[in-house]
């Protein structure tokens, strides 16, 4: 154990504390210091983290451990949260020993961005440290990749002048070499850069290995689902997410911080970050992603991991006629997508025959739509009818509208219920008759044409009596249709012209219409090609990336139109009035409110200038 050691200051790099120890120990040769601390004269000093921590912790005394040194006096916590549990354990072993694979495992080698080629300091921190401790020291929060500002004093970091670049020397900060003057530099990215610096500092102080990449990915899934960016099949809506991030993070900012996004690149950092991939993503980019999600780093501790749109089963049966009403007896949920809103819809089927669905945003005891009541419910209905209860009383008892009760008691829906429980043989017989009648009336139709005309019958017969279907259909026709090779370049140019014309038409529509790939594809009858062959249509793809709107873009355009109309009619503008006319929910409107205020100010200034000129 060493007779003394220069104990590290708060958030001081271990490298800095060792440099101070070398200075105060009076050692002339740095190798003597290395031997005293690490038991070896061949250890290479490392600024960011280091190695041989087992020997160092043993020589420093019981108040230090490998974990405490790693957590409090290295930059490792900046990376730790986003590493797999296995990788975290490997790195812990690396720092205990010689650490040969350390920086490769961290991703600094392959995934590094905005690398710093020296030591950095904050002039105000240097002054404060000198007043408090008698000397400045190297803060770990100032050495992080991508971080240009001090999170405490909100000033740009400065590079410390190094005259000796020997690999086995430790650099100690000296006040006489530091620029402590007050300078102000115009930085268009300062506000966001400051926010990221503060978030990075919080990363350094989260409990070491409290979370891992696996858990972070599950939490990201929860956050993306809240933004309606997860499909019914649990896939991320990459294109919509890309459009949303593009509207929040400027291209110049992303370029400055080496984080530009190319949506056509299957391995751009945003796709890698939101997929269960082994590729490394720099912590700075995780901070960008959290900024888009409007989440603080500290929130990651409390956010639940994703359990799917509706959570894990079992789920409650909401059949008021059943003895197990509100009991969790439904084991699974079938998740589908609402065609219009793209929200996830869950369908819950109970053994009692009761089937209901609801959106994932609603309470689990709330029914969105009843798809089938089942035999238990129907039996209860007839029992209540025999008790001579009124229609309304029966409706209250069964939890439905009185009109529903009337329909069932009259018999219209009862027939539907009976039909839905017919034997397969009855349905097969009806569908066979439908198809045979069609073949007889339309003898010239091909198999494909018949399948398209009688889709329901065809699919049912295909699944339940394929042999009969194959025999009943007309002979296959070969060689009548020659497949023409598609000229994708010509089609690409044609689509560009058609989409441009449609885009102008949509923009001029009296009632604003959100411009999406789905809307454009359906309007022009080319949705299948836009969904399946967009990689063959580069010009079309680029145009769509430029003109399609995220939900926020569309909300802004709607509001801008309302503001323009109000100004054109010389009416006063109240934001609550704009929100009501645009029919935007409050939490969405709050996000776009600053942009609307800027737009109103700009338009009013233009109007005033025009009046002054005239």
C-alpha positions in Angstrom: 0.0 0.0 0.0 1.3 3.5 -0.9 2.3 5.8 2.0 0.2 8.6 0.4 -1.8 9.3 -2.8 -3.3 12.5 -4.2 -7.0 11.6 -3.8 -9.0 12.5 -6.9 -11.2 15.6 -6.8 -14.9 15.4 -7.8 -15.3 14.1 -11.4 -11.5 14.2 -11.8 -10.0 11.8 -14.3 -7.8 9.1 -12.7 -5.2 10.2 -15.2 -5.2 13.7 -13.7 -4.9 12.4 -10.1 -1.9 10.3 -11.1 -0.3 13.3 -12.9 -0.7 15.2 -9.6 0.8 12.3 -7.6 3.8 12.2 -10.0 4.3 15.9 -9.4 4.0 15.9 -5.6 6.0 12.6 -5.2 9.0 14.2 -6.6 9.7 11.4 -9.1 11.8 12.6 -12.0 11.1 9.6 -14.2 7.4 8.8 -15.0 8.3 5.1 -15.1 9.1 5.2 -11.4 5.6 6.5 -10.8 4.1 3.7 -13.0 6.1 1.1 -11.0 4.8 2.5 -7.7 1.2 2.5 -8.8 0.9 -0.4 -11.1 3.9 -2.6 -10.4 5.1 -2.2 -13.9 7.2 0.2 -15.8 5.6 -0.6 -19.2 2.1 0.6 -18.5 0.9 3.2 -21.1 -1.0 6.1 -19.5 -4.6 6.4 -20.8 -6.6 9.6 -20.4 -10.1 8.3 -20.8 -10.1 5.1 -18.7 -7.0 3.1 -18.1 -6.0 -0.5 -17.1 -4.4 -2.5 -14.3 -7.0 -1.3 -11.9 -6.8 -4.4 -9.7 -3.2 -3.6 -8.7 -3.8 0.1 -8.5 -6.9 -0.3 -6.1 -4.9 -2.7 -3.9 -2.0 -0.2 -3.6 -4.2 2.8 -3.0 -6.0 1.1 0.0 -9.4 -0.2 1.0 -11.2 3.0 0.4 -10.8 2.4 -3.4 -12.1 -0.5 -5.5 -12.0 -1.2 -9.3 -15.7 -0.4 -9.6 -15.4 3.0 -7.7 -12.5 4.1 -9.8 -14.2 3.1 -13.0 -17.5 4.7 -12.0 -16.3 8.0 -10.5 -13.0 8.8 -12.2 -13.2 7.6 -15.8 -15.4 8.4 -18.8 -16.6 4.8 -18.9 -20.1 5.6 -17.5 -20.8 7.7 -20.6 -20.7 4.4 -22.6 -21.8 1.8 -20.0 -25.5 2.3 -20.2 -25.6 1.4 -23.9 -23.5 -1.7 -23.7 -24.8 -5.3 -23.5 -24.6 -7.0 -20.1 -22.0 -9.4 -21.6 -19.9 -6.5 -22.9 -20.1 -4.7 -19.5 -18.7 -7.8 -17.7 -15.9 -8.1 -20.3 -14.9 -4.5 -19.9 -14.8 -4.9 -16.1 -12.3 -7.7 -16.6 -10.3 -5.6 -19.2 -9.7 -2.7 -16.8 -8.7 -5.1 -14.0 -5.9 -6.4 -16.3 -4.0 -5.0 -19.2 -7.1 -3.7 -21.1 -5.9 -4.7 -24.5 -9.4 -5.0 -26.0 -10.9 -2.2 -23.9 -11.4 0.6 -26.5 -12.5 -1.9 -29.2 -15.2 -3.3 -26.9 -16.4 0.2 -26.0 -16.8 1.1 -29.7 -14.5 4.1 -29.4 -12.3 2.6 -32.2 -15.1 1.8 -34.7 -18.0 4.0 -33.5 -16.1 7.1 -32.4 -17.3 10.6 -33.5 -16.1 14.1 -32.9 -12.9 12.7 -31.4 -10.8 15.0 -29.2 -7.1 15.1 -30.0 -6.1 16.7 -26.7 -7.2 17.7 -23.2 -10.0 20.2 -22.7 -11.0 22.5 -19.9 -13.5 25.1 -18.9 -12.0 28.5 -17.9 -14.5 29.1 -15.2 -14.1 25.6 -13.7 -10.3 26.2 -13.7 -10.7 29.4 -11.7 -13.2 27.8 -9.3 -10.9 24.7 -8.8 -7.9 26.9 -8.1 -9.8 28.9 -5.5 -11.2 25.8 -3.8 -8.4 23.2 -4.1 -5.4 25.4 -4.9 -5.0 24.0 -8.5 -7.0 23.2 -11.6 -7.6 19.6 -12.7 -8.9 17.6 -15.6 -12.6 17.1 -15.5 -13.9 13.9 -17.1 -17.1 15.7 -18.4 -15.0 18.0 -20.5 -13.3 15.1 -22.4 -16.4 13.3 -23.8 -16.8 12.8 -27.6 -19.4 15.3 -29.0 -19.4 17.6 -26.0 -18.2 21.1 -26.7 -19.6 23.0 -23.7 -19.1 22.9 -19.9 -22.4 21.6 -18.4 -21.9 23.7 -15.3 -21.0 27.2 -16.6 -22.3 26.9 -20.2 -19.2 28.1 -21.9 -17.2 26.6 -24.8 -14.4 24.3 -23.8 -10.8 25.2 -24.6 -7.9 23.0 -25.6 -5.0 22.8 -23.2 -1.7 23.5 -24.9 0.6 20.4 -24.7 4.2 20.7 -25.5 5.3 17.2 -24.6 3.4 14.4 -26.5 5.3 11.5 -25.0 3.1 8.4 -24.6 4.5 7.6 -21.1 4.1 11.1 -19.6 1.2 12.4 -17.5 0.0 15.9 -18.2 -0.9 18.0 -15.2 -2.9 21.2 -15.7 -1.1 24.4 -14.7 -3.0 27.7 -14.5 -0.2 29.6 -16.2 -0.8 27.7 -19.4 -4.6 28.3 -19.4 -6.6 31.0 -21.2 -9.0 32.3 -18.6 -10.3 35.3 -20.5 -14.0 35.8 -21.2 -14.8 35.4 -24.9 -18.2 35.0 -26.6 -18.5 33.1 -29.9 -21.7 33.0 -31.9 -22.8 29.4 -32.1 -26.1 28.6 -33.9 -26.1 25.2 -32.2 -25.4 26.4 -28.7 -28.8 25.7 -27.1 -29.0 22.1 -28.2 -25.2 21.5 -27.6 -25.7 22.8 -24.0 -28.6 20.5 -23.5 -26.6 17.5 -24.7 -23.7 18.5 -22.4 -25.9 18.5 -19.4 -27.5 15.1 -20.4 -24.0 13.7 -20.9 -23.0 14.8 -17.4 -26.1 13.0 -16.0 -25.0 9.9 -17.8 -21.7 10.0 -15.8 -23.6 9.9 -12.5 -26.1 7.1 -13.1 -25.4 3.9 -11.1 -22.7 1.9 -12.9 -24.2 -1.1 -14.8 -27.7 -0.3 -13.4 -29.0 -0.7 -17.0 -27.8 -2.4 -20.1 -28.3 -2.1 -23.8 -31.0 -4.9 -23.8 -33.0 -2.9 -21.2 -32.5 0.4 -23.0 -33.8 -1.1 -26.2 -36.9 -2.3 -24.5 -37.4 1.2 -23.0 -36.9 2.8 -26.4 -39.7 0.5 -27.7 -42.0 1.9 -25.0 -41.2 5.5 -25.9 -41.6 4.9 -29.6 -44.9 3.2 -29.0 -46.1 6.3 -27.2 -45.2 8.3 -30.3 -47.2 5.8 -32.4 -44.1 4.6 -34.2 -44.5 0.9 -33.5 -46.5 -1.2 -35.9 -48.9 -4.0 -35.0 -46.1 -6.5 -35.7 -43.8 -4.6 -33.3 -41.6 -3.1 -36.0 -40.4 0.5 -35.9 -41.9 2.9 -38.5 -38.5 3.9 -39.7 -39.6 6.4 -42.4 -42.0 8.3 -40.2 -39.4 8.4 -37.4 -36.8 9.7 -39.9 -39.1 12.5 -41.0 -39.9 13.5 -37.5 -36.2 13.6 -36.4 -35.4 15.6 -39.6 -37.9 18.2 -38.6 -36.4 18.6 -35.1 -32.6 18.3 -35.7 -31.2 20.5 -38.4 -29.0 19.1 -41.1 -26.2 21.6 -40.3 -26.2 20.4 -36.6 -26.1 16.8 -37.6 -23.3 17.5 -40.1 -21.3 19.5 -37.5 -21.5 16.6 -35.1 -20.8 13.9 -37.7 -24.3 12.4 -37.3 -25.9 13.0 -40.7 -28.8 10.6 -41.6 -29.3 8.9 -44.9 -32.7 7.1 -44.8 -31.6 5.0 -47.8 -28.7 3.6 -45.8 -29.9 0.4 -44.2 -27.2 0.8 -41.5 -27.5 4.5 -40.6 -27.1 5.1 -36.9 -30.8 5.7 -36.3 -31.8 2.3 -37.8 -29.0 0.5 -35.9 -30.0 2.3 -32.6 -33.7 1.2 -32.9 -33.0 -2.4 -33.9 -31.7 -5.3 -31.9 -28.3 -5.1 -33.5 -24.8 -5.8 -32.2 -23.4 -2.7 -33.9 -22.2 0.0 -31.7 -23.9 3.5 -31.6 -22.0 6.4 -30.0 -23.6 7.6 -26.7 -23.8 11.1 -28.2 -26.3 9.8 -30.8 -28.3 8.1 -28.1 -28.5 11.6 -26.5 -29.8 13.0 -29.8 -32.4 10.2 -29.9 -33.5 11.0 -26.4 -33.8 14.6 -27.2 -36.1 13.7 -30.1 -38.2 11.6 -27.7 -38.3 14.6 -25.3 -36.8 12.4 -22.5 -34.3 13.2 -19.8 -31.5 10.7 -19.2 -32.7 10.3 -15.6 -36.1 9.1 -16.9 -34.5 6.0 -18.3 -34.4 4.6 -14.8 -38.2 4.9 -14.3 -39.5 4.1 -17.8 -41.0 0.6 -18.0 -39.7 -1.9 -20.5 -42.0 -2.5 -23.4 -44.6 -5.3 -23.0 -46.3 -4.8 -26.3 -49.2 -2.5 -27.2 -51.5 -4.1 -24.7 -49.1 -5.6 -22.2 -48.8 -9.2 -21.2 -51.8 -11.5 -20.7 -54.0 -12.7 -19.3 -56.7 -10.1 -20.1 -60.1 -9.4 -18.6 -63.3 -10.7 -20.1 -65.8 -7.8 -20.3 -68.9 -9.9 -20.8 -71.4 -8.7 -18.2 -73.4 -11.9 -18.7 -70.6 -14.2 -17.7 -69.7 -15.3 -14.1 -66.1 -14.4 -14.8 -66.9 -10.8 -15.8 -63.7 -8.6 -15.4 -61.7 -11.6 -14.4 -58.4 -12.2 -16.2 -59.3 -15.3 -18.2 -58.3 -14.3 -21.8 -54.8 -15.6 -22.4 -53.8 -13.8 -25.6 -54.5 -10.7 -27.7 -54.5 -10.5 -31.5 -53.0 -7.1 -32.5 -53.9 -5.5 -35.9 -53.5 -2.0 -37.3 -56.3 0.5 -37.8 -56.2 1.4 -41.5 -57.0 5.1 -41.1 -55.2 6.1 -37.9 -52.4 3.4 -37.9 -53.1 2.8 -34.2 -52.8 -0.7 -32.8 -56.1 -2.5 -32.3 -56.3 -5.4 -29.9 -58.9 -8.1 -30.3 -59.7 -10.2 -27.2 -61.6 -13.5 -27.6 -63.0 -15.3 -24.5 -64.0 -19.0 -24.3 -67.6 -17.8 -23.5 -67.8 -16.5 -27.1 -67.6 -12.8 -26.2 -65.2 -11.0 -28.5 -64.3 -7.3 -28.1 -61.6 -4.9 -29.4 -60.0 -1.7 -28.2 -57.2 0.7 -28.9 -53.9 0.4 -27.0 -54.4 3.9 -25.6 -57.6 3.0 -23.7 -58.2 1.5 -20.3 -58.1 -2.3 -20.2 -61.6 -2.4 -18.9 -62.9 -0.2 -21.7 -64.5 -1.7 -24.8 -64.0 -0.1 -28.1 -66.2 -2.4 -30.1 -68.0 -5.6 -29.5 -67.4 -8.0 -32.3 -69.4 -11.0 -31.0 -71.6 -11.5 -27.9 -71.5 -15.3 -27.8 -73.9 -17.9 -26.5 -73.5 -17.0 -22.8 -74.6 -13.4 -23.5 -77.5 -14.5 -25.7 -78.7 -17.0 -23.1 -78.6 -14.3 -20.4 -80.5 -11.9 -22.8 -83.4 -14.4 -23.1 -83.4 -15.1 -19.4 -83.8 -11.4 -18.7 -86.5 -11.1 -21.3 -88.5 -13.9 -19.6 -88.3 -11.9 -16.4 -90.4 -9.2 -18.1 -87.7 -6.5 -17.6 -87.9 -3.4 -19.7 -85.6 -2.9 -22.7 -83.6 -0.3 -20.9 -83.2 -2.5 -17.8 -81.9 -5.4 -19.9 -79.5 -3.0 -21.6 -78.2 -1.7 -18.3 -77.8 -5.3 -17.0 -75.8 -6.4 -20.1 -73.9 -3.2 -20.6 -75.1 -2.3 -24.1 -77.3 0.2 -25.8 -81.0 -0.4 -25.8 -81.1 -0.4 -29.6 -78.8 -3.4 -29.6 -81.2 -5.2 -27.3 -84.1 -4.4 -29.6 -82.2 -5.7 -32.6 -81.4 -9.0 -31.0 -84.8 -9.6 -29.6 -86.5 -8.8 -32.9 -84.3 -11.6 -34.4 -82.2 -9.8 -37.1 -78.9 -10.3 -35.3 -79.8 -13.7 -33.9 -79.9 -15.0 -37.4 -76.4 -13.5 -37.9 -75.3 -15.3 -34.7 -76.7 -18.6 -35.9 -75.1 -18.2 -39.4 -71.8 -17.5 -37.8 -72.0 -20.9 -36.1 -73.1 -23.0 -39.1 -71.4 -26.2 -39.7 -68.5 -25.9 -42.2 -70.4 -28.2 -44.5 -73.3 -25.7 -44.9 -70.8 -22.8 -45.6 -68.9 -25.0 -48.1 -72.1 -25.9 -49.9 -73.2 -22.2 -50.2 -69.8 -21.1 -51.4 -69.6 -23.9 -53.9 -72.9 -23.0 -55.4 -71.8 -19.3 -55.6 -68.7 -20.2 -57.5 -70.4 -22.7 -59.8 -73.0 -20.1 -60.7 -70.3 -17.6 -61.5 -68.4 -20.0 -63.7 -71.6 -20.8 -65.6 -72.7 -17.2 -66.1 -69.1 -16.0 -67.0 -67.5 -18.9 -68.8 -64.7 -16.8 -70.3 -63.2 -15.7 -67.0 -59.8 -17.1 -66.1 -58.9 -18.7 -62.8 -57.3 -15.4 -61.7 -60.3 -13.4 -62.7 -62.7 -15.7 -60.8 -60.5 -15.5 -57.7 -60.6 -11.7 -57.8 -64.4 -11.7 -58.3 -65.2 -14.3 -55.6 -62.4 -13.6 -53.1 -64.3 -14.7 -50.0 -65.6 -17.9 -51.6 -62.3 -18.7 -53.3 -60.2 -18.4 -50.1 -62.6 -20.4 -48.0 -62.8 -23.2 -50.5 -59.0 -23.1 -51.0 -58.5 -23.6 -47.2 -61.3 -26.2 -46.7 -61.7 -28.2 -49.9 -58.8 -27.4 -52.3 -59.3 -30.6 -54.3 -62.9 -29.7 -55.2 -61.8 -26.1 -56.0 -59.1 -27.2 -58.4 -61.4 -29.5 -60.2 -64.3 -27.0 -60.5 -62.1 -24.1 -61.8 -61.5 -23.8 -65.6 -58.3 -25.1 -67.1 -55.2 -23.0 -66.6 -54.3 -20.8 -69.5 -50.6 -20.7 -70.4 -48.7 -18.4 -72.7 -51.5 -16.0 -73.3 -50.0 -13.1 -71.4 -46.4 -12.2 -72.1 -44.6 -10.6 -69.2 -43.1 -7.3 -70.2 -39.9 -6.1 -68.6 -40.5 -2.9 -66.7 -38.5 0.1 -67.7 -38.0 1.4 -64.1 -36.0 4.5 -65.2 -38.9 5.6 -67.4 -41.5 4.8 -64.8 -39.4 6.7 -62.2 -39.5 9.9 -64.3 -43.2 9.4 -65.0 -44.0 9.0 -61.3 -41.9 12.2 -60.5 -44.0 14.3 -62.9 -47.3 12.8 -61.6 -46.4 13.2 -58.0 -45.3 16.9 -58.5 -48.7 17.7 -60.1 -50.6 15.9 -57.3 -48.4 17.6 -54.7 -49.4 21.1 -56.0 -53.0 20.0 -56.1 -52.9 18.8 -52.5 -51.2 22.0 -51.3 -54.0 24.1 -52.9 -56.8 22.0 -51.4 -59.2 24.1 -49.4 -59.2 21.6 -46.6 -55.5 20.7 -45.8 -54.7 17.1 -46.5 -51.6 15.4 -45.0 -49.1 14.5 -47.7 -48.0 10.9 -47.1 -46.7 8.1 -49.3 -50.0 6.3 -48.7 -52.1 9.3 -49.8 -50.0 9.8 -52.9 -49.9 6.1 -53.8 -53.6 5.7 -53.5 -54.5 8.9 -55.3 -52.3 7.9 -58.3 -53.0 4.1 -58.1 -49.3 3.3 -57.6 -49.2 2.4 -53.9 -48.0 -1.1 -54.4 -44.9 0.1 -56.4 -44.2 2.8 -53.8 -44.3 0.2 -51.0 -42.5 -2.7 -52.7 -40.2 -1.2 -55.4 -39.1 2.2 -54.1 -35.5 1.1 -54.3 -35.9 0.9 -58.1 -37.3 4.5 -58.2 -34.4 6.7 -56.8 -35.9 10.1 -58.1 -39.3 9.2 -56.8 -37.8 8.2 -53.5 -35.9 11.5 -53.2 -39.0 13.5 -54.1 -41.1 11.7 -51.5 -38.5 12.3 -48.8 -38.7 16.0 -49.6 -42.4 16.4 -49.8 -44.0 13.9 -47.4 -45.0 15.3 -44.0 -44.6 14.1 -40.5 -47.6 14.6 -38.3 -46.0 17.8 -36.8 -45.3 19.2 -40.3 -48.9 18.7 -41.2 -50.1 20.3 -38.0 -47.9 23.3 -38.6 -49.2 23.7 -42.2 -52.8 23.6 -41.0 -52.1 26.2 -38.4 -50.2 28.4 -40.8 -53.2 28.4 -43.2 -55.5 29.4 -40.4 -53.2 32.2 -39.3 -52.9 33.5 -42.9 -56.7 33.5 -43.2 -57.1 35.5 -40.0 -54.5 38.0 -41.0 -56.0 38.3 -44.5 -59.3 39.2 -42.8 -57.7 41.7 -40.4 -58.8 39.6 -37.4 -56.9 39.3 -34.1 -54.9 36.1 -33.7 -55.3 34.0 -30.5 -53.4 30.7 -30.3 -56.3 28.9 -28.5 -58.5 29.9 -31.4 -55.9 28.5 -33.9 -55.7 25.3 -31.9 -59.5 24.8 -31.8 -59.9 25.5 -35.6 -57.0 23.1 -36.4 -58.4 20.5 -34.0 -55.0 19.7 -32.5 -54.6 18.0 -29.1 -53.0 20.1 -26.4 -49.8 18.1 -26.0 -49.2 18.2 -29.7 -50.0 21.9 -29.9 -47.7 22.7 -27.0 -44.8 21.2 -29.1 -45.4 23.5 -32.1 -46.5 26.6 -30.2 -43.0 28.3 -30.3 -42.9 27.9 -34.1 -46.4 29.4 -34.5 -45.5 32.4 -32.3 -42.4 33.0 -34.5 -44.5 32.6 -37.7 -47.2 35.1 -36.4 -44.4 37.6 -35.5 -42.8 37.3 -38.9 -46.1 37.7 -40.8 -47.2 40.7 -38.7 -43.8 42.3 -39.4 -44.2 41.8 -43.1 -47.7 43.2 -43.1 -46.6 46.3 -41.1 -43.7 46.9 -43.6 -46.0 46.6 -46.5 -48.4 49.2 -45.0 -45.6 51.5 -44.2 -44.3 51.3 -47.8 -47.7 51.9 -49.3 
